[in-house]
Amino acid sequence: MALTKQEWLDLEKKAHELRHLALQTTVWAGSGHLGGGLSVLDLLTVLYYKYLNIKVEDPKWEDRDRFILSKGHAAISYAPVLCDKGFNDPEMLKTFNLSGSKMGMHLDSNKVVGVDASTGSLGHGCSIAAGTALAARILGKDYLTYVVTGDGELDEGSNWEAFMTMNQYELSNCIVFIDRNHCMIDGNTEDVMKLEPLADKLVAFGFNTICVDGGNIKELCDAIDVAIERSKEKCKPTCILMDTEKGAGITSVAGDYHCHYMAIDDPTFEQYKKDLDAYYAKRVERAEKEGE
């Protein structure tokens, strides 16, 4: 279904609110993986506020869609989403990653409501996703599995084994997103461990591969619509390769691998809030111009 201009604007507003909440959570925690959290926040917004078939009042509903954040350190953005949706008390964000909190730097599915898999040790989420998708097939369920992995995480060979499994069993009910922000903890991905030509590699591993601007809500929605339509038949899985920016929306750190993990003092916090407001204004302008 085509994204209307009003839907686009509503999603932009929600993403803006969540960016501010992720920033605030980083301040409450004292530090956090804000860079990689911001690069996937548009996707989290689109999935949780438009696509995922879930029930807040019944988080373990067996027919729900599954969501797995394989790059678990992006929980600095994921936790605000789960609180804003109503799965968890927003007050929990004030203790994010502090001693005694249920919300650690990587979210524990046994402690945080709405989390389908505990992640953080990189390279595991895609294998779990292949399992939940295969289980749906065996059980005759219609639920979809969505999994998000990072480009730095692709250095883990287990991801590629999972991709082979998805192809082998034609798991079109598993939709893979790769956060291609071009950075990892120690530097730019192409300096640490070259990935290109990444799209060609994904095609070779059996994916219907769609390349999108991961900071463009309309492009994300169009790609997800294609993946969902394909999921109705048993065929090769879809991978949505998202070209994103680490620290998206914050002028001084955007695209810089040094923002992988960061602490924020009060003057910097105030400047970052202004940056996010300006970023939102530009995005609204684009939606107003290009929306239908």
C-alpha positions as CSV (number, residue, x, y, z in Angstrom):
1,M,0.0,0.0,0.0
2,A,1.4,3.4,-1.1
3,L,2.6,5.6,1.8
4,T,0.4,8.7,2.0
5,K,1.9,12.1,2.7
6,Q,0.2,12.3,6.0
7,E,1.5,8.8,7.0
8,W,5.0,9.9,6.0
9,L,4.7,13.1,8.1
10,D,3.4,11.2,11.1
11,L,6.3,8.8,10.9
12,E,8.7,11.6,10.6
13,K,7.3,13.2,13.7
14,K,7.5,10.0,15.6
15,A,11.1,9.3,14.5
16,H,12.0,12.9,15.6
17,E,10.5,12.3,19.0
18,L,12.4,9.0,19.3
19,R,15.7,10.6,18.3
20,H,15.3,13.0,21.1
21,L,14.4,10.3,23.5
22,A,17.4,8.2,22.5
23,L,19.6,11.2,23.0
24,Q,18.1,11.8,26.4
25,T,18.5,8.2,27.3
26,T,22.2,8.4,26.5
27,V,22.5,11.4,28.9
28,W,20.6,9.5,31.7
29,A,22.9,6.5,31.2
30,G,26.1,8.5,31.2
31,S,27.0,7.1,27.8
32,G,25.8,4.8,25.0
33,H,26.0,3.6,21.5
34,L,24.2,6.6,20.1
35,G,25.9,6.6,16.6
36,G,24.6,3.2,15.5
37,G,21.3,3.7,17.4
38,L,20.5,6.8,15.3
39,S,21.4,5.0,12.0
40,V,18.6,2.5,12.5
41,L,16.0,4.7,14.2
42,D,14.1,5.4,11.0
43,L,13.7,1.7,10.4
44,L,12.6,1.0,14.0
45,T,10.0,3.7,13.6
46,V,8.7,2.4,10.3
47,L,8.5,-1.2,11.6
48,Y,6.9,-0.5,15.0
49,Y,4.5,2.2,14.0
50,K,3.4,0.9,10.6
51,Y,4.3,-2.8,9.9
52,L,4.8,-5.1,12.8
53,N,1.8,-7.3,13.6
54,I,2.1,-7.3,17.4
55,K,-0.1,-6.8,20.5
56,V,1.2,-4.6,23.3
57,E,-1.4,-6.1,25.7
58,D,-0.2,-9.6,24.7
59,P,3.6,-9.4,24.0
60,K,4.0,-13.2,23.8
61,W,1.1,-13.7,21.4
62,E,2.3,-16.7,19.4
63,D,1.1,-15.3,16.0
64,R,3.0,-12.0,16.4
65,D,5.6,-10.9,14.0
66,R,9.1,-11.4,15.3
67,F,11.7,-8.6,15.5
68,I,15.3,-9.3,16.2
69,L,17.9,-6.5,16.7
70,S,21.0,-8.5,15.9
71,K,23.2,-5.3,16.4
72,G,22.1,-5.3,20.0
73,H,24.1,-2.3,21.0
74,A,21.6,-0.1,19.1
75,A,19.3,-0.7,22.2
76,I,19.9,3.0,23.0
77,S,17.2,3.6,20.3
78,Y,15.3,0.3,20.6
79,A,14.5,0.8,24.3
80,P,12.8,4.1,23.8
81,V,10.7,2.5,21.1
82,L,9.6,-0.3,23.4
83,C,8.7,2.2,26.1
84,D,6.9,4.6,23.8
85,K,4.8,1.7,22.4
86,G,3.7,0.8,25.9
87,F,5.6,-2.5,26.4
88,N,7.6,-1.0,29.3
89,D,7.4,1.9,31.7
90,P,9.2,5.0,30.2
91,E,10.6,5.6,33.7
92,M,12.9,2.6,33.1
93,L,14.8,4.7,30.5
94,K,16.1,6.9,33.3
95,T,18.1,3.9,34.7
96,F,19.3,2.6,31.3
97,N,22.5,0.6,31.8
98,L,22.8,1.7,35.5
99,S,23.3,-0.8,38.3
100,G,20.2,-2.7,39.2
101,S,18.3,-1.7,36.1
102,K,16.4,-4.2,34.0
103,M,17.5,-2.3,30.9
104,G,21.1,-3.1,30.2
105,M,23.2,-1.8,27.3
106,H,22.0,-4.9,25.4
107,L,18.4,-5.7,26.1
108,D,17.6,-9.0,27.8
109,S,14.4,-10.7,26.5
110,N,13.9,-12.1,30.0
111,K,13.8,-8.7,31.6
112,V,12.5,-6.2,29.0
113,V,9.0,-6.8,27.7
114,G,8.6,-7.0,23.9
115,V,12.2,-8.2,23.2
116,D,12.1,-11.4,21.1
117,A,15.8,-12.3,21.4
118,S,18.7,-11.2,23.7
119,T,21.4,-9.9,21.5
120,G,24.6,-8.0,21.7
121,S,27.2,-10.7,21.1
122,L,27.3,-10.0,17.4
123,G,26.6,-12.5,14.7
124,H,23.8,-14.4,16.3
125,G,20.6,-12.5,15.3
126,C,20.4,-13.7,11.7
127,S,20.7,-17.4,12.8
128,I,17.9,-16.9,15.4
129,A,15.8,-15.2,12.7
130,A,16.3,-18.1,10.3
131,G,15.1,-20.4,13.1
132,T,12.0,-18.4,13.8
133,A,11.1,-18.1,10.2
134,L,11.6,-21.9,9.6
135,A,9.5,-22.6,12.7
136,A,6.7,-20.5,11.2
137,R,6.8,-22.7,8.1
138,I,6.8,-25.9,10.0
139,L,3.9,-24.8,12.3
140,G,1.9,-23.3,9.4
141,K,2.0,-19.8,10.9
142,D,1.8,-16.6,8.9
143,Y,4.0,-14.4,11.1
144,L,7.0,-12.7,9.6
145,T,10.5,-12.4,11.1
146,Y,12.4,-9.1,10.7
147,V,16.1,-9.0,11.6
148,V,18.5,-6.0,11.6
149,T,22.2,-6.6,11.4
150,G,25.1,-4.1,11.1
151,D,27.7,-3.8,8.4
152,G,30.5,-4.2,10.9
153,E,28.7,-7.2,12.2
154,L,29.0,-8.9,8.8
155,D,32.6,-9.6,9.7
156,E,31.1,-12.4,11.8
157,G,31.0,-15.6,9.6
158,S,27.9,-16.8,11.3
159,N,25.9,-14.2,9.5
160,W,26.8,-15.7,6.2
161,E,26.0,-19.2,7.4
162,A,22.5,-17.9,8.4
163,F,22.1,-16.3,4.9
164,M,22.9,-19.7,3.3
165,T,20.3,-21.3,5.5
166,M,17.7,-18.7,4.6
167,N,18.4,-19.3,0.9
168,Q,18.4,-23.1,1.3
169,Y,14.9,-23.2,2.9
170,E,13.6,-20.3,0.7
171,L,12.6,-18.3,3.8
172,S,10.8,-15.5,2.1
173,N,9.0,-14.9,5.5
174,C,12.3,-13.7,6.9
175,I,13.2,-10.1,5.9
176,V,16.8,-9.0,6.6
177,F,17.9,-5.4,7.0
178,I,21.6,-4.4,6.9
179,D,22.5,-1.1,8.5
180,R,25.2,0.0,6.0
181,N,26.4,3.1,8.0
182,H,30.0,2.4,6.7
183,C,31.5,2.5,10.2
184,M,32.3,0.1,13.0
185,I,33.9,0.6,16.4
186,D,37.5,0.8,15.1
187,G,37.1,2.7,11.9
188,N,35.4,2.8,8.5
189,T,34.4,-0.7,7.4
190,E,36.3,-0.5,4.1
191,D,39.5,0.2,6.1
192,V,39.0,-2.5,8.7
193,M,37.5,-5.3,6.6
194,K,36.3,-4.6,3.1
195,L,32.7,-5.5,2.3
196,E,32.2,-4.2,-1.2
197,P,30.7,-5.2,-3.5
198,L,28.2,-5.9,-0.7
199,A,25.0,-5.9,-2.8
200,D,26.5,-8.3,-5.3
201,K,27.5,-10.7,-2.5
202,L,24.0,-10.7,-1.1
203,V,22.6,-11.5,-4.5
204,A,25.2,-14.3,-4.8
205,F,24.0,-15.7,-1.4
206,G,20.5,-16.0,-2.8
207,F,18.7,-12.8,-1.7
208,N,16.3,-10.7,-3.5
209,T,18.3,-7.6,-2.7
210,I,16.9,-4.1,-2.5
211,C,19.1,-1.1,-1.9
212,V,17.6,1.9,-0.3
213,D,18.4,5.2,1.5
214,G,17.9,4.1,5.1
215,G,17.2,7.6,6.1
216,N,14.3,7.9,3.7
217,I,11.0,6.7,5.2
218,K,9.3,6.4,1.9
219,E,12.0,4.2,0.4
220,L,12.0,2.0,3.4
221,C,8.2,1.5,3.2
222,D,8.3,0.8,-0.5
223,A,11.0,-1.9,0.0
224,I,9.2,-3.5,2.9
225,D,6.0,-3.6,0.9
226,V,7.8,-5.6,-1.8
227,A,9.3,-7.9,0.8
228,I,5.9,-8.6,2.4
229,E,4.3,-9.3,-0.9
230,R,7.1,-11.8,-1.7
231,S,6.7,-13.4,1.7
232,K,3.3,-14.8,0.6
233,E,5.1,-17.4,-1.6
234,K,7.9,-19.7,-0.8
235,C,10.8,-18.1,-2.7
236,K,14.2,-16.6,-2.0
237,P,14.4,-14.3,1.0
238,T,14.6,-10.5,0.8
239,C,17.5,-8.4,2.1
240,I,17.0,-4.6,2.3
241,L,20.5,-3.0,2.2
242,M,20.1,0.4,3.9
243,D,22.6,3.1,3.1
244,T,22.6,5.0,6.4
245,E,24.7,7.5,8.4
246,K,26.2,6.8,11.8
247,G,25.0,9.5,14.2
248,A,22.4,10.7,11.7
249,G,21.0,14.1,12.6
250,I,23.8,15.3,14.7
251,T,26.0,17.6,12.6
252,S,29.3,17.3,14.3
253,V,29.5,13.5,14.5
254,A,27.4,12.3,11.6
255,G,29.4,9.8,9.5
256,D,32.2,9.6,12.0
257,Y,33.0,6.2,13.5
258,H,34.1,7.9,16.7
259,C,30.4,8.4,17.6
260,H,30.0,4.6,17.9
261,Y,30.0,5.0,21.7
262,M,29.9,8.4,23.4
263,A,29.3,10.4,26.5
264,I,27.5,13.8,26.3
265,D,28.0,16.8,28.6
266,D,25.3,19.5,29.1
267,P,26.5,22.0,26.5
268,T,26.9,19.3,23.9
269,F,23.4,17.9,24.8
270,E,21.9,21.3,24.1
271,Q,23.6,21.6,20.7
272,Y,22.7,18.1,19.7
273,K,19.0,18.8,20.4
274,K,19.2,21.9,18.1
275,D,20.9,19.7,15.4
276,L,18.1,17.1,15.6
277,D,15.4,19.9,15.3
278,A,17.1,21.2,12.2
279,Y,17.4,17.7,10.8
280,Y,13.7,17.1,11.4
281,A,12.8,20.4,9.6
282,K,14.7,19.3,6.5
283,R,13.0,15.9,6.5
284,V,9.6,17.4,6.9
285,E,10.4,19.7,3.9
286,R,11.3,16.6,1.8
287,A,8.1,14.7,2.8
288,E,6.0,17.8,2.0
289,K,7.6,18.1,-1.4
290,E,7.8,14.4,-2.4
291,G,4.7,13.0,-0.6
292,E,1.5,12.2,-2.4
